[in-house]
Amino acid sequence: MVLPSAILLLKGDDRTFAVRSIALVGVIGHLRCLER
C-alpha cells in the first residue's frame, strides 16, 4: 500500500493515483463481500 503510493507521489501523477486508489478500494470491497 505504502510503496505504490510513494512511487505515484514521486511521479506526481495525481490522476493515476486517484484512479488506482478508487480501483483498489473497489477490489478490496468486492473481495470482502465474496468472503462473507
HUNOR-V12825 format. One record per helix or strand of 2 or more residues. SS is the DSSP state (@ for helix, = for strand). FROM is the first residue (numbers start at 1). TO is the last residue. If there is no record, write none. Layout:
ss:SS from:FROM to:TO
ss:SS from:FROM to:TO
This chain:
ss:@ from:2 to:11
ss:@ from:14 to:35
